């Protein structure tokens, strides 16, 4: 059996974190860790060694762009794939922008279970 892919969710909404963890772990293919705090997310990325980070764009203490920049600047986390989660973009805007924010793919909230799994699988295959 293939090794489970590690996903780290950094989102200030606890419900989004729990939904994502539940959906992904039900597949049996993912190990999911999450936090609602930006700084804690950076630390978790270093200790959890995720294959991919699902990162909210708009968060109170430090926005997703700043978290992504911090991860990119650290030798230990610079190669981790990042997918932004945002309620600030409409699904139509995902198509118009080729689905990227600052060079990272993004998923517009609300997201369905199938869409979430499909987008993660796509990024992990790249």
Legacy VTK file of the C-alpha trace (Angstrom):
# vtk DataFile Version 3.0
C-alpha trace
ASCII
DATASET POLYDATA
POINTS 126 float
0.000 0.000 0.000
1.235 3.471 -0.870
2.415 5.767 1.883
-0.188 8.312 2.970
0.370 11.853 1.746
0.653 14.435 4.491
-1.590 17.482 4.260
-1.343 20.509 6.540
-4.365 22.816 6.733
-3.808 26.378 7.975
-7.144 28.167 8.222
-8.535 30.411 10.957
-11.941 28.703 10.650
-11.982 25.590 12.847
-14.955 24.178 10.877
-13.024 24.331 7.586
-10.077 22.553 9.202
-12.254 19.799 10.656
-14.220 19.376 7.390
-11.027 19.089 5.370
-9.405 16.650 7.802
-12.524 14.468 7.847
-12.969 14.429 4.056
-9.335 13.657 3.311
-8.777 11.064 6.021
-11.933 9.156 4.984
-10.178 8.336 1.704
-7.501 6.426 3.617
-4.856 8.133 1.451
-4.041 11.183 3.562
-2.705 12.043 6.995
-3.989 15.492 7.952
-2.856 17.950 10.581
-4.263 21.436 11.027
-4.066 24.680 12.917
-6.085 27.873 13.057
-2.984 30.004 13.759
-0.588 31.268 11.097
2.608 31.172 13.182
1.760 27.712 14.486
1.236 26.620 10.869
4.770 27.646 9.967
6.133 25.645 12.906
3.939 22.646 12.031
5.193 22.708 8.452
8.705 22.212 9.826
7.807 19.364 12.196
5.001 17.585 10.291
6.785 17.664 6.891
3.615 17.896 4.763
3.525 17.072 1.061
1.064 19.925 0.606
-0.265 22.877 2.604
-3.855 24.081 2.210
-3.571 27.703 3.238
-6.312 30.258 3.876
-5.596 33.638 2.284
-7.313 35.928 4.792
-6.339 35.269 8.413
-6.127 37.635 11.388
-2.526 37.525 12.621
-0.659 36.883 9.380
-2.276 36.452 5.971
-1.729 33.459 3.737
0.622 35.341 1.436
2.926 36.111 4.366
2.786 32.491 5.549
3.590 31.257 2.018
6.517 33.703 1.827
7.841 32.520 5.205
7.636 28.884 4.082
9.365 29.716 0.773
12.244 31.448 2.573
13.018 28.546 4.909
15.287 25.794 3.591
13.251 23.160 5.476
9.897 24.160 3.959
10.677 25.862 0.639
9.727 22.849 -1.511
6.313 22.183 0.065
3.456 22.664 -2.375
0.921 25.284 -1.342
-2.708 25.546 -2.394
-4.565 28.618 -1.223
-8.123 28.316 0.093
-10.122 31.504 -0.181
-13.617 32.816 0.158
-12.406 36.031 -1.503
-12.537 34.539 -4.998
-15.507 33.225 -6.892
-15.320 29.909 -8.713
-15.532 31.838 -12.019
-12.433 33.812 -10.994
-10.524 30.563 -10.506
-10.951 29.834 -14.213
-10.170 33.417 -15.270
-6.890 33.527 -13.325
-5.820 30.012 -14.345
-6.537 29.111 -10.730
-3.495 30.827 -9.228
-2.741 33.502 -6.634
0.888 34.665 -6.439
1.990 31.643 -8.440
0.171 29.148 -6.212
-3.028 27.341 -7.180
-6.139 28.236 -5.222
-9.510 26.746 -4.427
-12.523 28.986 -3.906
-14.620 28.346 -0.795
-17.063 26.800 -0.310
-15.479 23.666 -1.711
-17.087 20.260 -2.171
-15.467 17.054 -0.959
-14.913 15.809 -4.509
-13.445 19.102 -5.689
-11.069 19.223 -2.712
-9.766 15.698 -3.302
-9.460 16.248 -7.066
-7.491 19.498 -6.670
-5.157 17.975 -4.068
-4.531 14.889 -6.213
-3.760 17.152 -9.180
-1.175 19.143 -7.202
0.460 16.058 -5.726
0.931 14.536 -9.201
2.858 17.603 -10.445
LINES 1 127
126 0 1 2 3 4 5 6 7 8 9 10 11 12 13 14 15 16 17 18 19 20 21 22 23 24 25 26 27 28 29 30 31 32 33 34 35 36 37 38 39 40 41 42 43 44 45 46 47 48 49 50 51 52 53 54 55 56 57 58 59 60 61 62 63 64 65 66 67 68 69 70 71 72 73 74 75 76 77 78 79 80 81 82 83 84 85 86 87 88 89 90 91 92 93 94 95 96 97 98 99 100 101 102 103 104 105 106 107 108 109 110 111 112 113 114 115 116 117 118 119 120 121 122 123 124 125
